[in-house]
Amino acid sequence: MEQNRKESQKFTCYFCNKTIENETATGHTAVCGNVLVPCPNKCGSYIRRLDLRKHDRECVNRTMKSPPRFFKSNEYALIDGPNVTQVTSSLGRNGMTKTDSRVQEEIHKLSRKLSDLEIHVAKSQVTNQTYETLKNNLMQQNLDLEKLKYQSKVSFDWKNNTEIALNNIKQSLSSIQHSKRETDSNVAGLQNRLGILKRMLDQVNYLKDSFFREQAFNRQVDANFEQNINDVKSHFSQENALTLAILNDVKDTTETFREEISKLKNGLDEHTAKFTNIIFDLRAASQIASEALEKLEIHERECQEMKKELNQLKLDVEILEGLSCSNELTSRPGRLLWKVTDVETKMMKAKEFGSVAKSPIFYSHDYGYRIRVLMYMNGLKKWKDRYALLCIHVLKGEYDMLLRWPCHIEGTITIRDLKDLDKPKPFSKYINAKRHAGDEESEEPQESSSSYIFIPHSTLLKSGHLQEDTLFIDVKIQQNGKQETSL
């Protein structure tokens, strides 16, 4: 299953957002059309692999593979400040295309004449003099053809030079236009700054007028304040005389209060001493109460433990009674069909007291290990109220001296389907037990340990598994050569 999972692993491409199957991420990235690659002409751009051809035609660094178009004449621009005047514009829209076509037509006509002459010479019987004449004509035609080729080359060079001059003029024009735009923007910025400066001057004038008005107002306020100070001084002298008279009366009253306070202080000291004695008595009573509460809690814990042990003892007695009433032939070595009755009652006791359900005792094989199955119906610790825990407990047996230790017992635990007996759907889990001796204490259940199996309550109490408050748990122990008793 792990090999199939590795072979059929899927992934989503980061560049094209497609789901890729049966292909590695490195292999797909090497051919993906949406991956960004650097320009082969080294212009500094990064282009999608699909757009390389289009960029190659538009790239500024690409090599010219075809000669530029011919023009009859060029356009020159005379630059005078910010104005541009266009002069000598006798260029046609087709440039040198018509001249090239005429040259090609002449060359083609001469080539046809030459071929006709060669055919005529081959087919007809002519004299030596006629042949010499034809030969001279042919040589003359070849010379004319070479002249036309030379003229074509000259016109081609002239066209290249014309295009270079035109490109230089266009670049100069673009730089002038750029300078004009910068000058316009600078002029606009200066105009804005002049407007701001004008507004600032208006505000300064306004602030100057406001300052003069505030200065006149402050002078008037200072005069009024000086008049008020003189009035306050005269009023203060009158109030000072009244205050001295009141202070004398306050001194007499303070002496009277001091005498009364000293009397109250003596009474307060007596009450403080009484209150201290009361606090000491309360602390002693609180310590006695706390000790009594601790003893009460200890008694309650002991009662809980006794209740738990009593319930476990009742459960064990019920199991022993069931074993005494059942036939011993219901189980055979290596196999146990455990009938769990009163499941709801046992689940309530497990939730309240943490009791453990124990299966009948059976042997792993003939003359083998003496074992039983323990079931924590309500789980333990973090599995509480969600899972049931089952494990194999190895007990002391009659044949332990003939068996190999430590033991390794493997098997399956199955909850039988009681609803559909024709097409049952049981629930099975693998379980094992590794013990160094019989009746060894079980360690606490660990999530990673296979000695404990975890069954959800929803599965354990499923309607197909639970009928008439009864479960059937089928335990099968695997038989191997290591478990055989040496007889």
KOLNULUM-461980 format. One record per residue (C-alpha): x, y, z. Coordinates in nm, 2 decimals. Each point is the difference from the previous one (the first is absolute). Last residue first. Layout:
// KOLNULUM-461980
+--------+--------+--------+
!     px !     py !     pz !
+--------+--------+--------+
!      X !      Y !      Z !
...
+--------+--------+--------+
***
This chain:
// KOLNULUM-461980
+--------+--------+--------+
!     px !     py !     pz !
+--------+--------+--------+
!   0.69 !  -3.20 !   2.71 !
!   0.15 !   0.34 !  -0.09 !
!  -0.31 !   0.22 !  -0.02 !
!  -0.05 !   0.17 !  -0.34 !
!  -0.01 !   0.38 !   0.00 !
!   0.31 !   0.05 !  -0.22 !
!  -0.14 !  -0.24 !  -0.27 !
!  -0.30 !   0.22 !  -0.08 !
!  -0.37 !   0.02 !   0.08 !
!  -0.18 !   0.34 !  -0.02 !
!  -0.24 !   0.06 !   0.29 !
!  -0.37 !   0.06 !  -0.09 !
!  -0.23 !   0.21 !   0.23 !
!  -0.37 !   0.04 !  -0.10 !
!  -0.19 !   0.26 !   0.19 !
!  -0.38 !  -0.05 !   0.02 !
!  -0.19 !   0.30 !   0.14 !
!  -0.33 !   0.01 !   0.19 !
!  -0.25 !   0.27 !   0.10 !
!  -0.28 !  -0.18 !  -0.20 !
!   0.22 !   0.04 !  -0.32 !
!   0.31 !   0.21 !  -0.02 !
!   0.23 !  -0.06 !  -0.30 !
!  -0.24 !   0.10 !  -0.28 !
!  -0.15 !   0.28 !   0.21 !
!   0.35 !   0.15 !   0.05 !
!   0.10 !   0.02 !   0.37 !
!   0.37 !  -0.10 !  -0.07 !
!   0.02 !   0.20 !  -0.32 !
!  -0.13 !   0.33 !   0.14 !
!   0.19 !  -0.06 !   0.32 !
!   0.32 !   0.00 !  -0.20 !
!   0.22 !  -0.31 !   0.03 !
!   0.37 !   0.05 !   0.10 !
!   0.23 !  -0.30 !   0.01 !
!   0.27 !  -0.03 !   0.27 !
!   0.32 !  -0.21 !  -0.04 !
!   0.06 !   0.19 !  -0.33 !
!   0.16 !   0.29 !   0.19 !
!   0.01 !   0.34 !  -0.18 !
!  -0.30 !   0.14 !   0.20 !
!   0.14 !  -0.13 !   0.33 !
!  -0.21 !  -0.19 !   0.25 !
!   0.15 !   0.00 !   0.35 !
!   0.22 !  -0.31 !   0.06 !
!  -0.17 !  -0.33 !   0.09 !
!   0.13 !  -0.18 !   0.31 !
!   0.15 !  -0.33 !  -0.07 !
!  -0.22 !  -0.30 !   0.09 !
!   0.22 !  -0.23 !  -0.21 !
!   0.36 !   0.10 !  -0.08 !
!   0.20 !   0.21 !  -0.25 !
!  -0.31 !   0.12 !  -0.19 !
!  -0.06 !   0.11 !  -0.36 !
!  -0.36 !   0.01 !  -0.11 !
!  -0.15 !   0.04 !  -0.34 !
!  -0.32 !   0.14 !  -0.16 !
!  -0.13 !   0.03 !  -0.36 !
!  -0.35 !   0.15 !  -0.04 !
!  -0.33 !  -0.13 !  -0.14 !
!  -0.35 !   0.15 !  -0.04 !
!  -0.25 !  -0.25 !  -0.14 !
!  -0.21 !   0.06 !  -0.32 !
!  -0.22 !  -0.31 !  -0.02 !
!  -0.17 !  -0.11 !  -0.33 !
!  -0.23 !  -0.28 !   0.10 !
!   0.01 !   0.08 !   0.37 !
!  -0.12 !   0.36 !  -0.04 !
!  -0.07 !   0.16 !   0.33 !
!   0.23 !  -0.18 !   0.24 !
!   0.33 !   0.12 !  -0.15 !
!   0.28 !  -0.14 !   0.22 !
!   0.26 !   0.23 !   0.16 !
!   0.33 !  -0.15 !  -0.10 !
!   0.33 !  -0.01 !   0.19 !
!   0.30 !  -0.13 !  -0.19 !
!   0.31 !  -0.18 !   0.11 !
!   0.37 !   0.02 !   0.10 !
!   0.17 !  -0.13 !   0.31 !
!   0.37 !   0.07 !   0.06 !
!   0.13 !  -0.16 !   0.32 !
!   0.31 !   0.09 !   0.20 !
!   0.04 !  -0.28 !   0.07 !
!  -0.04 !  -0.33 !  -0.18 !
!  -0.24 !  -0.26 !   0.15 !
!   0.06 !  -0.32 !   0.20 !
!   0.03 !   0.17 !   0.34 !
!  -0.32 !   0.20 !  -0.07 !
!  -0.20 !  -0.32 !  -0.04 !
!  -0.24 !   0.04 !   0.29 !
!  -0.07 !   0.36 !  -0.06 !
!   0.07 !   0.34 !   0.15 !
!  -0.20 !   0.26 !  -0.20 !
!   0.07 !   0.19 !  -0.32 !
!  -0.24 !   0.29 !  -0.05 !
!  -0.10 !   0.08 !  -0.37 !
!  -0.12 !   0.35 !  -0.06 !
!  -0.32 !   0.20 !  -0.08 !
!  -0.07 !   0.37 !   0.03 !
!  -0.35 !   0.15 !  -0.06 !
!   0.01 !   0.35 !  -0.16 !
!  -0.18 !   0.34 !   0.04 !
!  -0.10 !   0.06 !   0.37 !
!   0.36 !  -0.03 !   0.11 !
!   0.27 !  -0.03 !  -0.27 !
!   0.20 !   0.29 !   0.15 !
!   0.03 !  -0.18 !   0.33 !
!  -0.14 !  -0.35 !  -0.02 !
!  -0.28 !  -0.17 !  -0.20 !
!  -0.37 !  -0.03 !   0.09 !
!  -0.02 !  -0.38 !  -0.07 !
!   0.34 !  -0.08 !   0.14 !
!   0.00 !  -0.36 !  -0.14 !
!   0.24 !  -0.27 !   0.13 !
!   0.05 !  -0.32 !  -0.20 !
!   0.12 !  -0.32 !   0.16 !
!   0.32 !  -0.21 !  -0.02 !
!   0.16 !  -0.33 !   0.12 !
!   0.29 !  -0.07 !  -0.23 !
!   0.01 !  -0.34 !  -0.17 !
!  -0.08 !  -0.36 !   0.08 !
!  -0.18 !  -0.01 !  -0.33 !
!  -0.02 !   0.35 !  -0.14 !
!  -0.05 !   0.36 !   0.13 !
!  -0.19 !  -0.14 !   0.30 !
!  -0.33 !   0.14 !   0.14 !
!  -0.13 !   0.21 !   0.29 !
!  -0.34 !   0.15 !  -0.03 !
!  -0.01 !   0.37 !  -0.09 !
!   0.06 !   0.29 !   0.24 !
!  -0.20 !   0.33 !   0.01 !
!   0.19 !   0.28 !   0.18 !
!  -0.16 !   0.25 !   0.24 !
!   0.07 !   0.37 !  -0.03 !
!  -0.24 !   0.08 !   0.29 !
!  -0.26 !   0.23 !  -0.16 !
!   0.07 !  -0.03 !  -0.38 !
!   0.08 !  -0.37 !   0.04 !
!  -0.31 !  -0.06 !   0.21 !
!  -0.22 !   0.17 !  -0.27 !
!   0.17 !  -0.21 !  -0.28 !
!  -0.06 !  -0.32 !   0.21 !
!  -0.37 !   0.09 !   0.03 !
!  -0.03 !   0.07 !  -0.38 !
!   0.18 !  -0.32 !  -0.09 !
!  -0.22 !  -0.23 !   0.20 !
!   0.15 !  -0.30 !  -0.17 !
!   0.35 !  -0.06 !  -0.15 !
!   0.03 !  -0.34 !  -0.17 !
!   0.36 !  -0.09 !  -0.07 !
!   0.07 !  -0.24 !  -0.28 !
!   0.35 !  -0.12 !   0.07 !
!   0.26 !  -0.18 !  -0.22 !
!   0.37 !  -0.10 !   0.04 !
!  -0.08 !  -0.30 !   0.21 !
!  -0.37 !  -0.08 !   0.00 !
!  -0.30 !   0.19 !   0.14 !
!  -0.37 !  -0.10 !   0.04 !
!   0.12 !  -0.34 !   0.13 !
!   0.01 !   0.12 !   0.36 !
!  -0.38 !   0.03 !   0.01 !
!  -0.14 !   0.32 !   0.15 !
!  -0.15 !   0.03 !   0.35 !
!   0.33 !   0.01 !   0.19 !
!   0.14 !   0.25 !  -0.26 !
!  -0.30 !   0.23 !   0.03 !
!   0.03 !  -0.02 !   0.38 !
!   0.37 !   0.08 !  -0.03 !
!  -0.07 !   0.30 !  -0.22 !
!  -0.27 !   0.12 !   0.24 !
!   0.24 !  -0.03 !   0.28 !
!   0.26 !   0.19 !  -0.19 !
!  -0.25 !   0.28 !  -0.06 !
!  -0.10 !   0.00 !   0.37 !
!   0.37 !   0.02 !   0.09 !
!   0.05 !   0.29 !  -0.25 !
!  -0.30 !   0.17 !   0.16 !
!   0.14 !  -0.05 !   0.35 !
!   0.35 !   0.11 !  -0.11 !
!  -0.15 !   0.32 !  -0.14 !
!  -0.21 !   0.06 !   0.31 !
!   0.30 !  -0.06 !   0.22 !
!   0.20 !   0.24 !  -0.20 !
!  -0.28 !   0.26 !   0.02 !
!  -0.03 !  -0.05 !   0.38 !
!   0.38 !   0.04 !   0.03 !
!  -0.02 !   0.33 !  -0.19 !
!  -0.29 !   0.11 !   0.22 !
!   0.19 !  -0.08 !   0.31 !
!   0.30 !   0.19 !  -0.12 !
!  -0.23 !   0.30 !  -0.08 !
!  -0.14 !  -0.01 !   0.35 !
!   0.34 !  -0.01 !   0.15 !
!   0.10 !   0.30 !  -0.20 !
!  -0.32 !   0.18 !   0.11 !
!   0.07 !  -0.08 !   0.37 !
!   0.34 !   0.15 !  -0.04 !
!  -0.14 !   0.31 !  -0.17 !
!  -0.26 !   0.04 !   0.28 !
!   0.26 !  -0.03 !   0.28 !
!   0.21 !   0.26 !  -0.18 !
!  -0.30 !   0.23 !  -0.04 !
!  -0.09 !  -0.03 !   0.38 !
!   0.36 !   0.10 !   0.09 !
!  -0.01 !   0.29 !  -0.24 !
!  -0.34 !   0.12 !   0.15 !
!   0.14 !  -0.01 !   0.36 !
!   0.29 !   0.21 !  -0.10 !
!  -0.23 !   0.25 !  -0.18 !
!  -0.22 !   0.03 !   0.32 !
!   0.31 !   0.07 !   0.22 !
!   0.11 !   0.27 !  -0.24 !
!  -0.35 !   0.16 !   0.00 !
!   0.01 !   0.03 !   0.38 !
!   0.34 !   0.17 !  -0.01 !
!  -0.13 !   0.24 !  -0.27 !
!  -0.31 !   0.09 !   0.20 !
!   0.22 !   0.11 !   0.30 !
!   0.22 !   0.21 !  -0.23 !
!  -0.31 !   0.16 !  -0.15 !
!  -0.12 !   0.12 !   0.34 !
!   0.34 !   0.16 !   0.07 !
!  -0.01 !   0.17 !  -0.34 !
!  -0.35 !   0.13 !   0.06 !
!   0.11 !   0.18 !   0.32 !
!   0.30 !   0.15 !  -0.18 !
!  -0.23 !   0.12 !  -0.29 !
!  -0.23 !   0.18 !   0.25 !
!   0.29 !   0.20 !   0.15 !
!   0.13 !   0.08 !  -0.35 !
!  -0.34 !   0.12 !  -0.12 !
!  -0.03 !   0.26 !   0.28 !
!   0.35 !   0.13 !  -0.09 !
!  -0.11 !   0.03 !  -0.36 !
!  -0.31 !   0.21 !   0.09 !
!   0.21 !   0.26 !   0.17 !
!   0.25 !   0.01 !  -0.29 !
!  -0.29 !   0.03 !  -0.25 !
!  -0.15 !   0.31 !   0.18 !
!   0.34 !   0.17 !  -0.03 !
!   0.02 !  -0.10 !  -0.36 !
!  -0.34 !   0.17 !  -0.07 !
!   0.12 !   0.33 !   0.13 !
!   0.31 !  -0.02 !  -0.21 !
!  -0.21 !  -0.08 !  -0.31 !
!  -0.22 !   0.30 !   0.04 !
!   0.30 !   0.23 !   0.00 !
!   0.14 !  -0.17 !  -0.30 !
!  -0.33 !   0.04 !  -0.19 !
!   0.02 !   0.37 !   0.02 !
!   0.36 !   0.01 !  -0.12 !
!  -0.09 !  -0.24 !  -0.28 !
!  -0.28 !   0.23 !  -0.12 !
!   0.23 !   0.30 !  -0.03 !
!   0.26 !  -0.22 !  -0.19 !
!  -0.27 !  -0.14 !  -0.22 !
!  -0.12 !   0.34 !  -0.11 !
!   0.36 !   0.10 !  -0.09 !
!   0.04 !  -0.32 !  -0.20 !
!  -0.32 !   0.07 !  -0.19 !
!   0.12 !   0.34 !  -0.11 !
!   0.33 !  -0.15 !  -0.12 !
!  -0.20 !  -0.27 !  -0.20 !
!  -0.22 !   0.27 !  -0.17 !
!   0.32 !   0.18 !  -0.12 !
!   0.16 !  -0.32 !  -0.12 !
!  -0.32 !  -0.10 !  -0.19 !
!  -0.01 !   0.33 !  -0.18 !
!   0.37 !  -0.05 !  -0.11 !
!  -0.08 !  -0.36 !  -0.10 !
!  -0.28 !   0.13 !  -0.23 !
!   0.23 !   0.24 !  -0.17 !
!   0.25 !  -0.28 !  -0.06 !
!  -0.26 !  -0.24 !  -0.12 !
!  -0.11 !   0.25 !  -0.27 !
!   0.36 !   0.06 !  -0.11 !
!   0.06 !  -0.38 !  -0.02 !
!  -0.32 !  -0.06 !  -0.20 !
!   0.11 !   0.26 !  -0.26 !
!   0.34 !  -0.17 !  -0.03 !
!  -0.16 !  -0.35 !  -0.02 !
!  -0.21 !   0.12 !  -0.29 !
!   0.30 !   0.14 !  -0.18 !
!   0.19 !  -0.33 !   0.06 !
!  -0.30 !  -0.20 !  -0.14 !
!  -0.01 !   0.21 !  -0.31 !
!   0.38 !  -0.05 !  -0.05 !
!  -0.05 !  -0.38 !   0.05 !
!  -0.27 !   0.00 !  -0.27 !
!   0.24 !   0.17 !  -0.24 !
!   0.28 !  -0.25 !   0.08 !
!  -0.24 !  -0.29 !  -0.07 !
!  -0.10 !   0.15 !  -0.33 !
!   0.37 !   0.05 !  -0.09 !
!   0.07 !  -0.36 !   0.10 !
!  -0.28 !  -0.13 !  -0.23 !
!   0.14 !   0.22 !  -0.29 !
!   0.35 !  -0.14 !   0.06 !
!  -0.14 !  -0.36 !  -0.01 !
!  -0.18 !   0.07 !  -0.33 !
!   0.32 !   0.14 !  -0.15 !
!   0.19 !  -0.31 !   0.12 !
!  -0.26 !  -0.23 !  -0.16 !
!   0.01 !   0.20 !  -0.33 !
!   0.38 !  -0.03 !   0.00 !
!  -0.01 !  -0.37 !   0.07 !
!  -0.25 !  -0.05 !  -0.29 !
!   0.23 !   0.21 !  -0.23 !
!   0.30 !  -0.20 !   0.10 !
!  -0.19 !  -0.32 !  -0.09 !
!  -0.10 !   0.15 !  -0.33 !
!   0.36 !   0.09 !  -0.07 !
!   0.11 !  -0.36 !   0.08 !
!  -0.27 !  -0.14 !  -0.23 !
!   0.11 !   0.23 !  -0.28 !
!   0.37 !  -0.10 !   0.04 !
!  -0.10 !  -0.37 !  -0.01 !
!  -0.21 !   0.05 !  -0.31 !
!   0.29 !   0.19 !  -0.17 !
!   0.24 !  -0.29 !   0.09 !
!  -0.25 !  -0.25 !  -0.14 !
!  -0.03 !   0.20 !  -0.33 !
!   0.38 !   0.01 !  -0.04 !
!   0.02 !  -0.38 !   0.05 !
!  -0.28 !  -0.05 !  -0.25 !
!   0.18 !   0.21 !  -0.26 !
!   0.33 !  -0.18 !   0.05 !
!  -0.18 !  -0.34 !  -0.05 !
!  -0.18 !   0.13 !  -0.31 !
!   0.32 !   0.13 !  -0.16 !
!   0.16 !  -0.35 !   0.07 !
!  -0.29 !  -0.17 !  -0.18 !
!   0.01 !   0.25 !  -0.29 !
!   0.38 !  -0.08 !  -0.05 !
!  -0.07 !  -0.37 !   0.02 !
!  -0.28 !   0.03 !  -0.26 !
!   0.23 !   0.21 !  -0.23 !
!   0.27 !  -0.28 !   0.03 !
!  -0.26 !  -0.26 !  -0.09 !
!  -0.11 !   0.20 !  -0.30 !
!   0.36 !   0.04 !  -0.12 !
!   0.06 !  -0.38 !   0.04 !
!  -0.32 !  -0.07 !  -0.21 !
!   0.12 !   0.24 !  -0.27 !
!   0.34 !  -0.18 !  -0.01 !
!  -0.18 !  -0.33 !  -0.03 !
!  -0.22 !   0.13 !  -0.28 !
!   0.32 !   0.12 !  -0.18 !
!   0.16 !  -0.35 !   0.04 !
!  -0.32 !  -0.16 !  -0.15 !
!   0.01 !   0.24 !  -0.29 !
!   0.36 !  -0.08 !  -0.07 !
!  -0.09 !  -0.37 !   0.01 !
!  -0.28 !   0.05 !  -0.23 !
!   0.23 !   0.17 !  -0.25 !
!   0.26 !  -0.27 !   0.04 !
!  -0.27 !  -0.26 !  -0.07 !
!  -0.11 !   0.19 !  -0.31 !
!   0.36 !   0.00 !  -0.13 !
!   0.04 !  -0.37 !   0.08 !
!  -0.30 !  -0.08 !  -0.20 !
!  -0.33 !  -0.10 !   0.14 !
!  -0.19 !  -0.32 !   0.04 !
!  -0.30 !   0.07 !   0.23 !
!  -0.11 !  -0.18 !   0.31 !
!   0.29 !   0.07 !   0.25 !
!   0.05 !   0.36 !  -0.11 !
!  -0.37 !   0.08 !   0.03 !
!  -0.01 !  -0.16 !   0.34 !
!   0.30 !   0.21 !   0.12 !
!  -0.15 !   0.31 !  -0.15 !
!  -0.34 !  -0.06 !   0.17 !
!   0.18 !  -0.06 !   0.33 !
!   0.18 !   0.33 !  -0.04 !
!  -0.31 !   0.19 !  -0.10 !
!  -0.18 !  -0.14 !   0.31 !
!   0.29 !   0.11 !   0.23 !
!  -0.01 !   0.34 !  -0.16 !
!  -0.37 !   0.03 !   0.06 !
!   0.04 !  -0.11 !   0.37 !
!   0.29 !   0.24 !   0.06 !
!  -0.21 !   0.28 !  -0.15 !
!  -0.30 !  -0.10 !   0.22 !
!   0.22 !  -0.01 !   0.31 !
!   0.13 !   0.34 !  -0.07 !
!  -0.35 !   0.14 !  -0.05 !
!  -0.12 !  -0.17 !   0.33 !
!   0.29 !   0.14 !   0.19 !
!  -0.07 !   0.35 !  -0.13 !
!  -0.37 !  -0.03 !   0.09 !
!   0.09 !  -0.12 !   0.36 !
!   0.24 !   0.29 !   0.06 !
!  -0.24 !   0.18 !   0.23 !
!  -0.36 !  -0.14 !  -0.03 !
!  -0.17 !   0.29 !   0.18 !
!   0.19 !   0.25 !  -0.22 !
!   0.26 !   0.23 !   0.14 !
!   0.02 !   0.35 !  -0.15 !
!   0.00 !   0.17 !   0.34 !
!   0.27 !   0.27 !  -0.02 !
!  -0.09 !   0.18 !   0.32 !
!  -0.17 !  -0.05 !   0.33 !
!   0.02 !   0.28 !   0.25 !
!   0.02 !  -0.08 !   0.38 !
!  -0.06 !   0.28 !   0.25 !
!   0.13 !  -0.02 !   0.37 !
!   0.33 !   0.17 !  -0.10 !
!   0.06 !  -0.01 !  -0.37 !
!   0.05 !  -0.36 !  -0.11 !
!   0.00 !  -0.07 !  -0.38 !
!  -0.15 !  -0.34 !  -0.08 !
!   0.11 !  -0.20 !  -0.30 !
!  -0.21 !  -0.26 !  -0.18 !
!   0.18 !  -0.24 !  -0.23 !
!  -0.03 !  -0.09 !  -0.36 !
!  -0.10 !  -0.30 !  -0.22 !
!  -0.02 !  -0.23 !   0.29 !
!   0.10 !  -0.37 !   0.01 !
!  -0.10 !  -0.23 !   0.28 !
!   0.24 !  -0.14 !   0.25 !
!   0.21 !  -0.31 !  -0.08 !
!  -0.11 !  -0.32 !   0.16 !
!   0.16 !  -0.19 !   0.29 !
!   0.06 !   0.29 !   0.23 !
!   0.14 !  -0.14 !   0.33 !
!  -0.23 !   0.04 !   0.31 !
!   0.10 !   0.24 !   0.28 !
!  -0.31 !   0.22 !   0.00 !
!  -0.23 !  -0.31 !   0.02 !
!  -0.33 !   0.02 !  -0.20 !
!   0.05 !  -0.30 !  -0.24 !
!   0.17 !  -0.20 !   0.28 !
!  -0.28 !   0.09 !   0.24 !
!  -0.26 !  -0.17 !  -0.23 !
!   0.22 !  -0.31 !  -0.03 !
!   0.06 !  -0.02 !   0.38 !
!  -0.37 !   0.04 !   0.09 !
!  -0.07 !  -0.37 !   0.09 !
!   0.32 !  -0.02 !   0.22 !
!  -0.14 !   0.29 !   0.20 !
!   0.23 !   0.30 !  -0.01 !
!   0.27 !   0.15 !   0.24 !
!   0.16 !   0.32 !  -0.12 !
!   0.36 !   0.11 !   0.03 !
!   0.07 !   0.05 !  -0.37 !
!   0.23 !  -0.30 !  -0.01 !
!  -0.10 !  -0.12 !  -0.36 !
!  -0.11 !  -0.34 !   0.14 !
!  -0.25 !   0.19 !   0.23 !
!  -0.01 !  -0.16 !   0.35 !
!  -0.26 !  -0.27 !   0.07 !
!  -0.34 !   0.02 !   0.18 !
!  -0.19 !  -0.33 !   0.02 !
!  -0.35 !   0.02 !  -0.16 !
!   0.08 !  -0.25 !  -0.29 !
!   0.09 !  -0.28 !   0.24 !
!   0.28 !  -0.22 !  -0.15 !
!   0.27 !   0.00 !   0.27 !
!  -0.25 !   0.07 !   0.27 !
!  -0.18 !  -0.33 !  -0.08 !
!   0.32 !  -0.20 !   0.04 !
!   0.09 !   0.17 !   0.33 !
!  -0.35 !  -0.05 !   0.15 !
!   0.00 !  -0.37 !  -0.09 !
!  -0.25 !  -0.16 !  -0.24 !
!  -0.27 !  -0.27 !   0.03 !
!  -0.27 !   0.26 !   0.07 !
!   0.00 !   0.38 !  -0.03 !
!  -0.28 !   0.22 !   0.13 !
!   0.02 !   0.33 !  -0.19 !
!   0.06 !   0.34 !   0.17 !
!   0.23 !   0.11 !  -0.30 !
!   0.29 !   0.14 !   0.21 !
!  -0.02 !  -0.17 !   0.34 !
!  -0.09 !  -0.34 !  -0.15 !
!  -0.24 !  -0.20 !   0.21 !
!   0.11 !  -0.34 !   0.13 !
!  -0.10 !  -0.36 !  -0.03 !
!   0.14 !  -0.32 !   0.15 !
!  -0.10 !  -0.31 !  -0.19 !
!   0.34 !  -0.18 !   0.02 !
!   0.06 !   0.08 !   0.37 !
!  -0.35 !  -0.10 !   0.10 !
!   0.03 !  -0.32 !  -0.20 !
!   0.32 !  -0.08 !   0.18 !
!  -0.15 !   0.07 !   0.35 !
!  -0.29 !  -0.24 !  -0.08 !
+--------+--------+--------+
***
